[in-house]
C-alpha cells in the first residue's frame, strides 16, 4: 500500500504548505500507475527581517525507490542540497542532471521543474530544499501539460 502524498499532522506542515501539496496531488492526477510520491516535511518557515516581503522556508523531500514528482514550479528561488541517494532534476529548457549527496541544484522563480525523481528503483533518496518566497505563498504550484 502506498503512503499518502501528505500526512500533515505527522510531518507538521503549515496550512499553506499542506494546501499547496494537496492541490499538487489533486491537479497532477496521481493514480496507481504513477511513481510513488515523495514525503515532504516542513522544517522552517521564517519571515526575512532584512528582505521585506520575503520569507524563507526549508523542507526535506524523501523519494521512495522509484519515486518522482509531477511537473511543477515554486514561484520562489529554490536551493536544493542532496543528503542521501541519487536524484535526477531537469528544468524546462535545461539538461537533465544527476545529483549525488553533497551536490546542489537551483531553480529560479520562473522555472518549470520537468523532472524531479529518485534515480534508483531500489534505494531511497533525500534532499533539503530552501525556498525564498512571498509570505504565505504556496511552496509548490502544479503545472498542467
N, C-alpha and C positions, 0 to 999 in steps of 0.2 A: 504494500500500500504506500502511495506517495504521500509525503508530508505536505501540508497546506502551504501555499505560497507565503503566507504570513500568519504567525500566531502573535498578534500584537501584545497581548498580556505577558506572554513568556519572554519576548525579546525587548519589551519596554519601548516600543516605538512611539513617538509623539503622534498626536492626532493627525497632523499634516502629513507626516511620513507614512502613516498607516493608510490614509486616504489615497495617497499617491500610488502606493504599491498595490492596493486593492483595485484601483482604477486601471492600473497597468495590466493586472491579470485578467480583468474583465474585457478590456479592449483588445488585448492580444489574443483572446480566444484560446487560452490554454486548454488542451484536452489530452486524452490518454496517449496519443501518438507523439505528442511534443516531448522534448527532452525535459528531464526533471528541473524544476525551477530552483533558483538559489534561495538560501536562507539569509535574510538581511536583518542586521541588528544595529540600531542606532546607539552610538557611543556618546555623542555630544551634539547639542545644538546651542550656539552661543552668539549673541549679538557682538559685532566687532566695534568696540568703542572708537577706534581710530579710523574706521571706514564707515561713515554714516550711511545708513540704508542697506547694509550688508550684514549677513550672519555666516558663521562657519558651521558646518555640520560634518560629523565624522560617522562613518558606517563601516561595519565589516560585512563582507559578502562571502558566503561559503557556497561554492558549487559542489554538489554531489558528483560522483563519477558520471560523466556524460552530460552534466548539467549545462544549461545555457539560458541566456536572456533573449526575449524577443527584441525587435528593433525599438530603440527609444532615444531620448535626449534628456538632458538635465537642466537646460536653461541656467546653467551655472558653470563656473570654472571647476572642473573635476580633476583631482590629482589621485592617481591610483598607485598603490605600493603593494606588490605581491609578497605575501607572507609564506605561503605553502603551496606546493603543486605547480602546475603549468597552466597558464591562461592564454587564450587567443583573443585578440582585440582587433577591431577594424572600424575606422570611421569612414563615412561616405567620402569618396574621392581619395582615400588613402590606401596604403598597402596593409594587408593583414600582418600583424606581428605576434610572435610567440614570446611570452614573458615568463621568466623563472623567478624564484624567490630573490628579493632584493632589487628587482628591476621595477621601473616606473612607467607610467603612461599618462598622458594629458588629453583632456577634452575641453575645447573652448565652449562658451555658452551657445554657439550656433551649430555645433557639431551634431550629426545624427550618428548614433552608435549602431552600426550594422551587425557586427559580430562581437559577442561577449560570451565566451564559453570555456569550459574546462577542456583542455586538450587531451585529457585522459578519460578513458571509459572504465578504469579500474581504481583510480585514486582520487580523493577529493582535492579541491583547490580552495585557497582562501586569500582574500586581499582586503586592504583598508582603502576606503575612498574618503577624501577630504574635499568637501564642496564649499565654495564661496558663492552665496546666492542672496536673493532678496528675502527678508524675514517672512516666514510663513509660506513661502513658495514651495511647491512640491519638490521632493528630492529627485523625482523621476517622472517623465512625461512620455507616455506611449506614442509611437509614430506608426500610423497605418500605412501599409504599402500595397 
